[in-house]
Amino acid sequence: MIIKTDNLTKVYGNRIGCQNICLSINEGQIFGLLGPNGAGKSTLVKMLTGLLRPTSGAAQLLNRPLGDLQARKKIGFLPENFRYQEWLTGYELLSFHAALYKVEKTKRTSRIDEVLKTVGLAGREKQRIRTYSKGMQQRIGLACALLPDPDLLFLDEPTSALDPLGRREVREIVVSLRNRGKTVFLNSHLLSEVEMICDHVAIIKRGQIAASGTVNELLSKSVEVEMIITGMNEQIERELLLIGTGLRRDGERFCVSLDRESDIPRLAGAVVQNGGFLYRLAARRSSLEDLFVELISDKEDGH
Ligand SMILES: Nc1ncnc2c1ncn2[C@@H]1O[C@H](COP(=O)(O)OP(=O)(O)OP(=O)(O)O)[C@@H](O)[C@H]1O
């Protein structure tokens, strides 16, 4: 396990940041932490990266206790909304961070060249950061985080400010890092992105883990059924809710989640036997977004 947490908890005064977080993350994978605003994602990452002291509980990173210096040397971190000194060139910024990371002087130039290549900025390092696009700024941030050649990389919302092309570029870099054996801990609220690249996912809600597992494990649990129904009435609605959960309506279009595919004929029966007209019924495996909405739907978080 590259990360193992045991009832990790952070309380801010009378506000809960995270509560009893138990996670086990294997190395060489992309782990996605999902949650609505205020759910506790940043609090958890800050505790794991040593920026916040837990109120209680424990954690191990790279088989060392939280805060261990040897382990911290092998961890990279790209915070959310970072802003670097925009008057520096990309190269100057990387040199500064290489010094902060105490990369040996003789190795700095080759290390900087390497990370520039990894993030696709080779040849752009003499430009000032203020002339970089947002996507390039995000990639130079990633390059900084990669300077210590970390085994474990924390990325806090690395693509949220980017356009679709920029997002794809960052995604490709993250996947290439995983392919080289790195472990990536990705904080995100972009569900489709997490579904695309993450091996394991945890969903955090009001400071607690509401679901976790591989994307396949989480999604194979339920089936999403879309129906076009006219003549909808209360009896049909009641019966649909006995069979499935999370009934949603948009005009004549109804969606419901089922635990088992074998319940689909019962849905059709409930509509027809109670006087409704079924014009369409299509089943698909739930997306991470469906699961997220279902788990988080009683919105009562912070902001
Ligand atoms: N320094 C702080 N002092 C008091 N409460 C805080 C502090 N930082 C976070 N919180 C509270 O802890 C809870 C979790 O916040 P956190 O920032 O970890 O959530 P998040 O999932 O990262 O949210 P976002 O997606 O908005 O960044 C929220 O209720 C927040 O208001």
The ligand as an SDF file (V2000), in Angstrom:
LIG
                    3D

 31 33  0  0  0  0  0  0  0  0999 V2000
   -9.4300   26.4950    7.6730 N   0  0  0  0  0  0  0  0  0  0  0  0
  -10.6810   26.1150    7.8930 C   0  0  0  0  0  0  0  0  0  0  0  0
  -11.3630   26.5420    8.9750 N   0  0  0  0  0  0  0  0  0  0  0  0
  -12.6400   26.1500    9.2230 C   0  0  0  0  0  0  0  0  0  0  0  0
  -13.3320   25.2940    8.4330 N   0  0  0  0  0  0  0  0  0  0  0  0
  -12.7060   24.8490    7.3390 C   0  0  0  0  0  0  0  0  0  0  0  0
  -11.3590   25.2090    6.9990 C   0  0  0  0  0  0  0  0  0  0  0  0
  -11.0100   24.5750    5.8450 N   0  0  0  0  0  0  0  0  0  0  0  0
  -12.0850   23.8500    5.4820 C   0  0  0  0  0  0  0  0  0  0  0  0
  -13.1000   23.9990    6.3630 N   0  0  0  0  0  0  0  0  0  0  0  0
  -14.4150   23.3340    6.3310 C   0  0  0  0  0  0  0  0  0  0  0  0
  -14.1870   21.9470    6.2370 O   0  0  0  0  0  0  0  0  0  0  0  0
  -15.0990   21.3510    5.3170 C   0  0  0  0  0  0  0  0  0  0  0  0
  -14.3170   20.6580    4.2050 C   0  0  0  0  0  0  0  0  0  0  0  0
  -13.6560   21.6370    3.4200 O   0  0  0  0  0  0  0  0  0  0  0  0
  -12.6520   21.2850    2.2430 P   0  0  0  0  0  0  0  0  0  0  0  0
  -12.0680   22.5910    1.7350 O   0  0  0  0  0  0  0  0  0  0  0  0
  -11.7080   20.2470    2.6830 O   0  0  0  0  0  0  0  0  0  0  0  0
  -13.6420   20.6820    1.1570 O   0  0  0  0  0  0  0  0  0  0  0  0
  -13.3970   20.3960   -0.3930 P   0  0  0  0  0  0  0  0  0  0  0  0
  -14.1010   19.1080   -0.6720 O   0  0  0  0  0  0  0  0  0  0  0  0
  -11.9590   20.4810   -0.7440 O   0  0  0  0  0  0  0  0  0  0  0  0
  -14.1950   21.5960   -1.0560 O   0  0  0  0  0  0  0  0  0  0  0  0
  -13.9500   22.3630   -2.4570 P   0  0  0  0  0  0  0  0  0  0  0  0
  -14.3280   21.3890   -3.5380 O   0  0  0  0  0  0  0  0  0  0  0  0
  -14.9240   23.5000   -2.3500 O   0  0  0  0  0  0  0  0  0  0  0  0
  -12.5160   22.8130   -2.5010 O   0  0  0  0  0  0  0  0  0  0  0  0
  -16.0010   22.4710    4.8350 C   0  0  0  0  0  0  0  0  0  0  0  0
  -17.1600   22.4790    5.6320 O   0  0  0  0  0  0  0  0  0  0  0  0
  -15.1810   23.7190    5.0700 C   0  0  0  0  0  0  0  0  0  0  0  0
  -16.0270   24.8350    5.3030 O   0  0  0  0  0  0  0  0  0  0  0  0
  1  2  1  0
  2  3  1  0
  2  7  2  0
  3  4  2  0
  4  5  1  0
  5  6  2  0
  6  7  1  0
  6 10  1  0
  7  8  1  0
  8  9  2  0
  9 10  1  0
 10 11  1  0
 11 12  1  0
 11 30  1  0
 12 13  1  0
 13 14  1  0
 13 28  1  0
 14 15  1  0
 15 16  1  0
 16 17  2  0
 16 18  1  0
 16 19  1  0
 19 20  1  0
 20 21  2  0
 20 22  1  0
 20 23  1  0
 23 24  1  0
 24 25  2  0
 24 26  1  0
 24 27  1  0
 28 29  1  0
 28 30  1  0
 30 31  1  0
M  END
$$$$
